[in-house]
Amino acid sequence: MTGGPLVLGIETSCDETGVGIVRGQILLADAVASSVEEHARFGGVVPEVASRAHLEAMVPTIERACREAGVRLDDLDAIAVTAGPGLAGALLVGVAAAKSLAVALGKPLYGVNHLAAHVAVDIVEHGLLAEPTIALLVSGGHSSLLLVPDVTHDVRSLGSTIDDAAGEAFDKVARVLGLPFPGGPHVDRVATEGNSAFVAFPRGLTSGKDMARHRYDFSFSGLKTSVARWVEARERAGEPVPVADVAASFQEAVVDVLTRKAVLACQEHGVDHLLIGGGVAANTRLRAMAQQRCDAAGILLRMPRPGLCTDNGAMVAALGAQMVSKGRSASALDLPADSSMPVTLVQA
Protein backbone atom coordinates (compact mmCIF):
# COMPACT_ATOMS: atom_id res chain seq x y z
CA MET A 1 0.00 0.00 0.00
CA THR A 2 2.69 2.45 -1.02
CA GLY A 3 1.25 5.95 -0.60
CA GLY A 4 -1.61 4.61 1.49
CA PRO A 5 -4.51 2.22 0.89
CA LEU A 6 -6.22 2.30 -2.51
CA VAL A 7 -9.96 2.45 -1.86
CA LEU A 8 -12.97 2.70 -4.16
CA GLY A 9 -16.00 4.43 -2.66
CA ILE A 10 -19.63 4.17 -3.82
CA GLU A 11 -22.27 6.77 -2.95
CA THR A 12 -25.97 6.32 -3.81
CA SER A 13 -27.85 7.90 -0.90
CA CYS A 14 -30.01 10.17 -3.06
CA ASP A 15 -29.97 11.20 -6.72
CA GLU A 16 -26.28 11.03 -7.58
CA THR A 17 -24.35 7.89 -8.42
CA GLY A 18 -20.85 8.66 -7.19
CA VAL A 19 -17.74 6.51 -7.48
CA GLY A 20 -14.45 7.81 -6.14
CA ILE A 21 -10.99 6.32 -5.84
CA VAL A 22 -8.54 7.50 -3.20
CA ARG A 23 -4.99 6.42 -2.43
CA GLY A 24 -4.25 7.41 1.16
CA GLN A 25 -5.08 11.11 1.18
CA ILE A 26 -4.84 11.58 -2.59
CA LEU A 27 -7.96 11.75 -4.77
CA LEU A 28 -7.39 9.85 -8.00
CA ALA A 29 -10.91 9.84 -9.46
CA ASP A 30 -14.30 11.35 -8.73
CA ALA A 31 -16.91 10.12 -11.21
CA VAL A 32 -20.51 11.25 -10.75
CA ALA A 33 -23.66 10.45 -12.72
CA SER A 34 -26.53 12.69 -11.65
CA SER A 35 -30.22 12.03 -12.21
CA VAL A 36 -31.25 15.54 -11.10
CA GLU A 37 -32.75 16.40 -14.49
CA GLU A 38 -35.05 13.38 -14.26
CA HIS A 39 -36.42 14.70 -10.96
CA ALA A 40 -36.69 18.37 -11.94
CA ARG A 41 -40.09 17.99 -13.60
CA PHE A 42 -41.47 16.59 -10.32
CA GLY A 43 -40.05 19.45 -8.26
CA GLY A 44 -38.13 17.07 -6.01
CA VAL A 45 -36.38 13.72 -5.82
CA VAL A 46 -38.56 10.68 -6.60
CA PRO A 47 -37.08 7.63 -4.79
CA GLU A 48 -38.08 5.08 -7.44
CA VAL A 49 -36.62 7.20 -10.23
CA ALA A 50 -33.39 7.64 -8.26
CA SER A 51 -33.04 3.91 -7.61
CA ARG A 52 -33.54 3.06 -11.29
CA ALA A 53 -31.00 5.69 -12.32
CA HIS A 54 -28.43 4.22 -9.91
CA LEU A 55 -28.94 0.76 -11.41
CA GLU A 56 -28.34 2.08 -14.92
CA ALA A 57 -25.35 4.24 -13.99
CA MET A 58 -23.47 2.00 -11.56
CA VAL A 59 -21.29 -0.10 -13.87
CA PRO A 60 -20.44 2.71 -16.33
CA THR A 61 -19.53 5.04 -13.43
CA ILE A 62 -17.26 2.44 -11.82
CA GLU A 63 -15.56 1.88 -15.16
CA ARG A 64 -15.11 5.62 -15.68
CA ALA A 65 -13.59 6.07 -12.23
CA CYS A 66 -11.09 3.28 -12.85
CA ARG A 67 -10.09 4.85 -16.17
CA GLU A 68 -9.62 8.26 -14.58
CA ALA A 69 -7.53 6.80 -11.77
CA GLY A 70 -5.55 4.52 -14.06
CA VAL A 71 -6.18 1.50 -11.84
CA ARG A 72 -7.79 -1.91 -12.18
CA LEU A 73 -10.31 -3.30 -9.74
CA ASP A 74 -7.78 -5.97 -8.76
CA ASP A 75 -5.45 -3.19 -7.57
CA LEU A 76 -7.87 -2.05 -4.85
CA ASP A 77 -7.18 -2.63 -1.18
CA ALA A 78 -10.78 -2.12 -0.04
CA ILE A 79 -14.30 -1.14 -1.07
CA ALA A 80 -16.29 1.51 0.82
CA VAL A 81 -19.98 2.31 0.39
CA THR A 82 -22.56 4.62 1.91
CA ALA A 83 -24.70 2.38 4.14
CA GLY A 84 -26.91 5.26 5.34
CA PRO A 85 -28.64 7.52 5.94
CA GLY A 86 -30.52 8.19 2.70
CA LEU A 87 -33.28 6.86 0.49
CA ALA A 88 -33.73 3.16 1.24
CA GLY A 89 -34.01 1.96 -2.36
CA ALA A 90 -31.14 4.13 -3.54
CA LEU A 91 -28.89 2.93 -0.72
CA LEU A 92 -29.68 -0.70 -1.53
CA VAL A 93 -28.33 -0.31 -5.06
CA GLY A 94 -24.97 0.99 -3.82
CA VAL A 95 -24.68 -1.52 -0.98
CA ALA A 96 -25.49 -4.44 -3.29
CA ALA A 97 -22.92 -3.25 -5.84
CA ALA A 98 -20.25 -2.86 -3.14
CA LYS A 99 -20.94 -6.30 -1.70
CA SER A 100 -20.67 -7.84 -5.16
CA LEU A 101 -17.33 -6.18 -5.76
CA ALA A 102 -16.00 -7.14 -2.35
CA VAL A 103 -16.94 -10.81 -2.81
CA ALA A 104 -15.74 -11.03 -6.43
CA LEU A 105 -12.41 -9.34 -5.68
CA GLY A 106 -11.84 -10.79 -2.23
CA LYS A 107 -11.48 -7.30 -0.74
CA PRO A 108 -12.65 -5.96 2.65
CA LEU A 109 -15.88 -3.96 2.68
CA TYR A 110 -16.56 -0.83 4.73
CA GLY A 111 -20.15 0.37 5.05
CA VAL A 112 -19.87 3.99 6.19
CA ASN A 113 -22.05 6.85 7.30
CA HIS A 114 -22.94 9.42 4.65
CA LEU A 115 -22.56 12.34 7.08
CA ALA A 116 -19.17 11.24 8.40
CA ALA A 117 -18.05 10.92 4.77
CA HIS A 118 -18.98 14.58 4.18
CA VAL A 119 -16.51 15.41 6.95
CA ALA A 120 -13.79 13.07 5.70
CA VAL A 121 -13.76 14.34 2.12
CA ASP A 122 -11.85 17.46 3.10
CA ILE A 123 -8.87 15.24 3.86
CA VAL A 124 -8.19 14.80 0.14
CA GLU A 125 -8.02 18.56 -0.27
CA HIS A 126 -6.51 19.96 2.92
CA GLY A 127 -4.90 16.99 4.66
CA LEU A 128 -5.72 15.15 7.86
CA LEU A 129 -8.37 16.65 10.12
CA ALA A 130 -7.53 18.26 13.42
CA GLU A 131 -8.73 16.11 16.31
CA PRO A 132 -11.15 17.23 17.53
CA THR A 133 -12.94 19.24 14.84
CA ILE A 134 -16.36 20.87 14.91
CA ALA A 135 -18.28 20.05 11.72
CA LEU A 136 -21.30 21.87 10.33
CA LEU A 137 -23.06 19.71 7.75
CA VAL A 138 -25.78 21.36 5.68
CA SER A 139 -27.63 19.67 2.84
CA GLY A 140 -31.06 18.90 1.47
CA GLY A 141 -31.70 16.31 4.16
CA HIS A 142 -29.47 17.35 7.05
CA SER A 143 -28.44 20.35 9.10
CA SER A 144 -26.14 19.06 11.83
CA LEU A 145 -23.51 20.35 14.23
CA LEU A 146 -21.02 17.66 15.19
CA LEU A 147 -18.06 17.26 17.51
CA VAL A 148 -15.60 14.98 15.73
CA PRO A 149 -12.72 13.66 17.86
CA ASP A 150 -12.02 10.94 15.23
CA VAL A 151 -13.95 10.73 11.98
CA THR A 152 -13.40 6.97 11.69
CA HIS A 153 -15.17 6.01 14.92
CA ASP A 154 -16.06 8.94 17.19
CA VAL A 155 -18.61 11.46 15.89
CA ARG A 156 -20.87 13.17 18.43
CA SER A 157 -24.04 15.09 17.70
CA LEU A 158 -24.31 18.54 19.25
CA GLY A 159 -27.44 19.63 17.40
CA SER A 160 -29.51 19.12 14.29
CA THR A 161 -32.56 20.44 12.50
CA ILE A 162 -35.88 19.90 14.27
CA ASP A 163 -37.88 20.32 11.04
CA ASP A 164 -36.78 21.38 7.54
CA ALA A 165 -33.10 21.06 6.71
CA ALA A 166 -31.40 24.10 5.20
CA GLY A 167 -31.26 22.66 1.69
CA GLU A 168 -34.91 21.63 1.88
CA ALA A 169 -35.83 25.21 2.80
CA PHE A 170 -33.85 26.50 -0.19
CA ASP A 171 -35.81 24.18 -2.50
CA LYS A 172 -39.17 25.22 -1.07
CA VAL A 173 -38.42 28.95 -1.18
CA ALA A 174 -37.13 28.60 -4.74
CA ARG A 175 -40.47 27.08 -5.70
CA VAL A 176 -42.33 30.00 -4.08
CA LEU A 177 -40.16 32.42 -6.05
CA GLY A 178 -40.64 30.57 -9.33
CA LEU A 179 -37.05 29.36 -9.50
CA PRO A 180 -36.05 25.91 -10.85
CA PHE A 181 -35.23 22.76 -8.89
CA PRO A 182 -32.84 22.18 -7.22
CA GLY A 183 -33.35 25.52 -5.54
CA GLY A 184 -30.04 26.10 -3.75
CA PRO A 185 -27.86 27.14 -6.70
CA HIS A 186 -30.62 29.28 -8.21
CA VAL A 187 -31.36 31.14 -4.96
CA ASP A 188 -27.63 31.71 -4.52
CA ARG A 189 -27.30 33.07 -8.06
CA VAL A 190 -30.31 35.37 -7.87
CA ALA A 191 -29.42 36.59 -4.36
CA THR A 192 -26.18 38.14 -5.58
CA GLU A 193 -28.27 40.85 -7.24
CA GLY A 194 -30.53 41.44 -4.23
CA ASN A 195 -30.56 43.38 -0.97
CA SER A 196 -30.11 40.98 1.95
CA ALA A 197 -31.61 43.52 4.37
CA PHE A 198 -34.76 44.08 2.27
CA VAL A 199 -36.91 41.85 4.52
CA ALA A 200 -36.07 41.03 8.14
CA PHE A 201 -37.00 37.35 8.02
CA PRO A 202 -36.92 35.41 11.33
CA ARG A 203 -33.84 33.63 12.66
CA GLY A 204 -35.16 30.33 14.01
CA LEU A 205 -34.18 29.05 17.47
CA THR A 206 -32.07 32.08 18.36
CA SER A 207 -34.19 33.72 21.08
CA GLY A 208 -33.12 33.46 24.70
CA LYS A 209 -35.59 30.69 25.55
CA ASP A 210 -34.81 28.77 22.36
CA MET A 211 -31.08 29.01 22.92
CA ALA A 212 -31.54 27.50 26.37
CA ARG A 213 -33.44 24.48 24.98
CA HIS A 214 -32.03 24.19 21.44
CA ARG A 215 -28.60 25.78 21.69
CA TYR A 216 -27.10 24.01 18.68
CA ASP A 217 -30.30 22.98 16.90
CA PHE A 218 -31.78 24.50 13.75
CA SER A 219 -35.27 25.24 12.49
CA PHE A 220 -36.05 26.56 9.01
CA SER A 221 -39.73 25.67 8.68
CA GLY A 222 -40.89 28.96 10.18
CA LEU A 223 -38.54 30.91 7.93
CA LYS A 224 -39.85 29.10 4.85
CA THR A 225 -43.43 29.87 5.89
CA SER A 226 -42.56 33.51 6.56
CA VAL A 227 -41.17 33.88 3.04
CA ALA A 228 -44.23 32.23 1.51
CA ARG A 229 -46.62 34.50 3.41
CA TRP A 230 -44.64 37.60 2.52
CA VAL A 231 -44.75 36.69 -1.18
CA GLU A 232 -48.46 35.83 -1.03
CA ALA A 233 -49.25 39.19 0.59
CA ARG A 234 -47.46 41.04 -2.20
CA GLU A 235 -49.26 39.04 -4.86
CA ARG A 236 -52.68 39.61 -3.25
CA ALA A 237 -51.97 43.34 -3.20
CA GLY A 238 -51.13 43.19 -6.90
CA GLU A 239 -47.56 44.29 -6.26
CA PRO A 240 -44.52 42.78 -7.99
CA VAL A 241 -42.37 40.37 -5.98
CA PRO A 242 -38.72 41.51 -5.87
CA VAL A 243 -37.32 38.01 -6.32
CA ALA A 244 -33.64 38.92 -5.91
CA ASP A 245 -34.28 40.87 -2.69
CA VAL A 246 -36.45 38.13 -1.18
CA ALA A 247 -33.90 35.47 -2.14
CA ALA A 248 -31.06 37.48 -0.62
CA SER A 249 -33.00 38.19 2.58
CA PHE A 250 -33.98 34.54 2.98
CA GLN A 251 -30.44 33.34 2.29
CA GLU A 252 -29.02 35.81 4.79
CA ALA A 253 -31.34 34.49 7.51
CA VAL A 254 -30.26 30.90 6.88
CA VAL A 255 -26.56 31.67 6.71
CA ASP A 256 -26.66 33.92 9.76
CA VAL A 257 -28.06 31.17 11.98
CA LEU A 258 -25.82 28.43 10.60
CA THR A 259 -22.58 30.34 11.05
CA ARG A 260 -23.56 31.90 14.38
CA LYS A 261 -24.26 28.54 15.99
CA ALA A 262 -21.22 26.86 14.42
CA VAL A 263 -18.85 29.49 15.77
CA LEU A 264 -20.57 29.32 19.17
CA ALA A 265 -20.09 25.54 19.25
CA CYS A 266 -16.37 25.97 18.57
CA GLN A 267 -15.99 28.58 21.30
CA GLU A 268 -17.95 26.69 23.93
CA HIS A 269 -16.17 23.38 23.25
CA GLY A 270 -12.69 24.88 23.05
CA VAL A 271 -12.18 23.74 19.44
CA ASP A 272 -10.41 26.07 17.04
CA HIS A 273 -11.12 24.15 13.82
CA LEU A 274 -14.44 24.29 11.96
CA LEU A 275 -15.27 22.22 8.90
CA ILE A 276 -18.34 22.98 6.78
CA GLY A 277 -19.61 20.32 4.37
CA GLY A 278 -22.69 19.11 2.55
CA GLY A 279 -24.39 20.45 -0.56
CA VAL A 280 -25.36 23.81 0.96
CA ALA A 281 -21.68 24.39 1.79
CA ALA A 282 -21.29 25.33 -1.88
CA ASN A 283 -23.39 28.45 -1.19
CA THR A 284 -21.25 31.52 -1.80
CA ARG A 285 -22.78 33.63 0.99
CA LEU A 286 -22.37 30.82 3.53
CA ARG A 287 -18.73 30.46 2.60
CA ALA A 288 -18.11 34.20 2.84
CA MET A 289 -19.89 34.74 6.17
CA ALA A 290 -18.30 31.65 7.71
CA GLN A 291 -14.84 32.87 6.74
CA GLN A 292 -15.55 36.33 8.12
CA ARG A 293 -16.85 35.06 11.45
CA CYS A 294 -14.15 32.42 11.86
CA ASP A 295 -11.43 34.98 11.16
CA ALA A 296 -12.91 37.28 13.79
CA ALA A 297 -13.06 34.45 16.34
CA GLY A 298 -9.61 33.00 15.62
CA ILE A 299 -11.03 29.76 14.24
CA LEU A 300 -9.44 27.90 11.33
CA LEU A 301 -12.12 27.25 8.72
CA ARG A 302 -11.94 24.30 6.34
CA MET A 303 -14.33 23.82 3.43
CA PRO A 304 -13.99 21.41 0.51
CA ARG A 305 -14.25 22.96 -2.94
CA PRO A 306 -17.89 23.20 -4.08
CA GLY A 307 -17.63 20.12 -6.30
CA LEU A 308 -16.79 17.98 -3.25
CA CYS A 309 -19.58 19.44 -1.11
CA THR A 310 -22.38 17.76 -3.01
CA ASP A 311 -22.82 13.97 -2.78
CA ASN A 312 -19.92 12.10 -4.40
CA GLY A 313 -17.98 8.87 -4.24
CA ALA A 314 -14.75 10.65 -3.31
CA MET A 315 -16.03 11.34 0.18
CA VAL A 316 -16.87 7.68 0.74
CA ALA A 317 -13.48 6.56 -0.57
CA ALA A 318 -11.75 9.15 1.63
CA LEU A 319 -13.45 7.84 4.76
CA GLY A 320 -12.80 4.26 3.70
CA ALA A 321 -9.10 5.00 3.24
CA GLN A 322 -8.93 6.43 6.74
CA MET A 323 -10.68 3.34 8.10
CA VAL A 324 -8.04 1.11 6.50
CA SER A 325 -5.16 3.37 7.58
CA LYS A 326 -6.31 3.34 11.21
CA GLY A 327 -6.84 -0.39 11.25
CA ARG A 328 -10.60 -0.35 11.71
CA SER A 329 -12.26 -3.72 11.25
CA ALA A 330 -14.15 -4.26 8.00
CA SER A 331 -17.94 -4.48 7.94
CA ALA A 332 -19.71 -7.82 7.69
CA LEU A 333 -20.90 -8.84 4.24
CA ASP A 334 -24.49 -8.91 5.48
CA LEU A 335 -24.39 -5.21 6.42
CA PRO A 336 -27.76 -3.53 5.87
CA ALA A 337 -28.71 -0.35 4.07
CA ASP A 338 -29.97 1.82 6.93
CA SER A 339 -32.05 4.79 5.73
CA SER A 340 -32.10 6.30 9.23
CA MET A 341 -28.54 5.51 10.26
CA PRO A 342 -27.64 7.87 13.15
CA VAL A 343 -24.70 10.20 12.66
CA THR A 344 -23.02 8.78 15.78
CA LEU A 345 -22.73 5.39 14.04
CA VAL A 346 -19.81 5.93 11.68
CA GLN A 347 -19.63 2.37 10.36
CA ALA A 348 -22.33 -0.24 9.76
SVG drawing of the C-alpha trace seen along z (x, -y; Angstrom):
<svg xmlns="http://www.w3.org/2000/svg" viewBox="-55 -47 60 60">
<polyline fill="none" stroke="black" stroke-width="0.4" points="0.0,0.0 2.7,-2.5 1.3,-5.9 -1.6,-4.6 -4.5,-2.2 -6.2,-2.3 -10.0,-2.5 -13.0,-2.7 -16.0,-4.4 -19.6,-4.2 -22.3,-6.8 -26.0,-6.3 -27.9,-7.9 -30.0,-10.2 -30.0,-11.2 -26.3,-11.0 -24.3,-7.9 -20.9,-8.7 -17.7,-6.5 -14.5,-7.8 -11.0,-6.3 -8.5,-7.5 -5.0,-6.4 -4.3,-7.4 -5.1,-11.1 -4.8,-11.6 -8.0,-11.8 -7.4,-9.8 -10.9,-9.8 -14.3,-11.3 -16.9,-10.1 -20.5,-11.3 -23.7,-10.4 -26.5,-12.7 -30.2,-12.0 -31.3,-15.5 -32.7,-16.4 -35.0,-13.4 -36.4,-14.7 -36.7,-18.4 -40.1,-18.0 -41.5,-16.6 -40.0,-19.5 -38.1,-17.1 -36.4,-13.7 -38.6,-10.7 -37.1,-7.6 -38.1,-5.1 -36.6,-7.2 -33.4,-7.6 -33.0,-3.9 -33.5,-3.1 -31.0,-5.7 -28.4,-4.2 -28.9,-0.8 -28.3,-2.1 -25.4,-4.2 -23.5,-2.0 -21.3,0.1 -20.4,-2.7 -19.5,-5.0 -17.3,-2.4 -15.6,-1.9 -15.1,-5.6 -13.6,-6.1 -11.1,-3.3 -10.1,-4.9 -9.6,-8.3 -7.5,-6.8 -5.6,-4.5 -6.2,-1.5 -7.8,1.9 -10.3,3.3 -7.8,6.0 -5.4,3.2 -7.9,2.0 -7.2,2.6 -10.8,2.1 -14.3,1.1 -16.3,-1.5 -20.0,-2.3 -22.6,-4.6 -24.7,-2.4 -26.9,-5.3 -28.6,-7.5 -30.5,-8.2 -33.3,-6.9 -33.7,-3.2 -34.0,-2.0 -31.1,-4.1 -28.9,-2.9 -29.7,0.7 -28.3,0.3 -25.0,-1.0 -24.7,1.5 -25.5,4.4 -22.9,3.3 -20.3,2.9 -20.9,6.3 -20.7,7.8 -17.3,6.2 -16.0,7.1 -16.9,10.8 -15.7,11.0 -12.4,9.3 -11.8,10.8 -11.5,7.3 -12.6,6.0 -15.9,4.0 -16.6,0.8 -20.1,-0.4 -19.9,-4.0 -22.1,-6.9 -22.9,-9.4 -22.6,-12.3 -19.2,-11.2 -18.1,-10.9 -19.0,-14.6 -16.5,-15.4 -13.8,-13.1 -13.8,-14.3 -11.8,-17.5 -8.9,-15.2 -8.2,-14.8 -8.0,-18.6 -6.5,-20.0 -4.9,-17.0 -5.7,-15.2 -8.4,-16.6 -7.5,-18.3 -8.7,-16.1 -11.2,-17.2 -12.9,-19.2 -16.4,-20.9 -18.3,-20.0 -21.3,-21.9 -23.1,-19.7 -25.8,-21.4 -27.6,-19.7 -31.1,-18.9 -31.7,-16.3 -29.5,-17.3 -28.4,-20.3 -26.1,-19.1 -23.5,-20.3 -21.0,-17.7 -18.1,-17.3 -15.6,-15.0 -12.7,-13.7 -12.0,-10.9 -13.9,-10.7 -13.4,-7.0 -15.2,-6.0 -16.1,-8.9 -18.6,-11.5 -20.9,-13.2 -24.0,-15.1 -24.3,-18.5 -27.4,-19.6 -29.5,-19.1 -32.6,-20.4 -35.9,-19.9 -37.9,-20.3 -36.8,-21.4 -33.1,-21.1 -31.4,-24.1 -31.3,-22.7 -34.9,-21.6 -35.8,-25.2 -33.9,-26.5 -35.8,-24.2 -39.2,-25.2 -38.4,-29.0 -37.1,-28.6 -40.5,-27.1 -42.3,-30.0 -40.2,-32.4 -40.6,-30.6 -37.0,-29.4 -36.0,-25.9 -35.2,-22.8 -32.8,-22.2 -33.3,-25.5 -30.0,-26.1 -27.9,-27.1 -30.6,-29.3 -31.4,-31.1 -27.6,-31.7 -27.3,-33.1 -30.3,-35.4 -29.4,-36.6 -26.2,-38.1 -28.3,-40.8 -30.5,-41.4 -30.6,-43.4 -30.1,-41.0 -31.6,-43.5 -34.8,-44.1 -36.9,-41.9 -36.1,-41.0 -37.0,-37.3 -36.9,-35.4 -33.8,-33.6 -35.2,-30.3 -34.2,-29.0 -32.1,-32.1 -34.2,-33.7 -33.1,-33.5 -35.6,-30.7 -34.8,-28.8 -31.1,-29.0 -31.5,-27.5 -33.4,-24.5 -32.0,-24.2 -28.6,-25.8 -27.1,-24.0 -30.3,-23.0 -31.8,-24.5 -35.3,-25.2 -36.0,-26.6 -39.7,-25.7 -40.9,-29.0 -38.5,-30.9 -39.8,-29.1 -43.4,-29.9 -42.6,-33.5 -41.2,-33.9 -44.2,-32.2 -46.6,-34.5 -44.6,-37.6 -44.7,-36.7 -48.5,-35.8 -49.3,-39.2 -47.5,-41.0 -49.3,-39.0 -52.7,-39.6 -52.0,-43.3 -51.1,-43.2 -47.6,-44.3 -44.5,-42.8 -42.4,-40.4 -38.7,-41.5 -37.3,-38.0 -33.6,-38.9 -34.3,-40.9 -36.5,-38.1 -33.9,-35.5 -31.1,-37.5 -33.0,-38.2 -34.0,-34.5 -30.4,-33.3 -29.0,-35.8 -31.3,-34.5 -30.3,-30.9 -26.6,-31.7 -26.7,-33.9 -28.1,-31.2 -25.8,-28.4 -22.6,-30.3 -23.6,-31.9 -24.3,-28.5 -21.2,-26.9 -18.8,-29.5 -20.6,-29.3 -20.1,-25.5 -16.4,-26.0 -16.0,-28.6 -18.0,-26.7 -16.2,-23.4 -12.7,-24.9 -12.2,-23.7 -10.4,-26.1 -11.1,-24.2 -14.4,-24.3 -15.3,-22.2 -18.3,-23.0 -19.6,-20.3 -22.7,-19.1 -24.4,-20.5 -25.4,-23.8 -21.7,-24.4 -21.3,-25.3 -23.4,-28.5 -21.3,-31.5 -22.8,-33.6 -22.4,-30.8 -18.7,-30.5 -18.1,-34.2 -19.9,-34.7 -18.3,-31.6 -14.8,-32.9 -15.5,-36.3 -16.9,-35.1 -14.2,-32.4 -11.4,-35.0 -12.9,-37.3 -13.1,-34.4 -9.6,-33.0 -11.0,-29.8 -9.4,-27.9 -12.1,-27.3 -11.9,-24.3 -14.3,-23.8 -14.0,-21.4 -14.3,-23.0 -17.9,-23.2 -17.6,-20.1 -16.8,-18.0 -19.6,-19.4 -22.4,-17.8 -22.8,-14.0 -19.9,-12.1 -18.0,-8.9 -14.8,-10.6 -16.0,-11.3 -16.9,-7.7 -13.5,-6.6 -11.7,-9.2 -13.4,-7.8 -12.8,-4.3 -9.1,-5.0 -8.9,-6.4 -10.7,-3.3 -8.0,-1.1 -5.2,-3.4 -6.3,-3.3 -6.8,0.4 -10.6,0.3 -12.3,3.7 -14.2,4.3 -17.9,4.5 -19.7,7.8 -20.9,8.8 -24.5,8.9 -24.4,5.2 -27.8,3.5 -28.7,0.3 -30.0,-1.8 -32.0,-4.8 -32.1,-6.3 -28.5,-5.5 -27.6,-7.9 -24.7,-10.2 -23.0,-8.8 -22.7,-5.4 -19.8,-5.9 -19.6,-2.4 -22.3,0.2"/>
</svg>
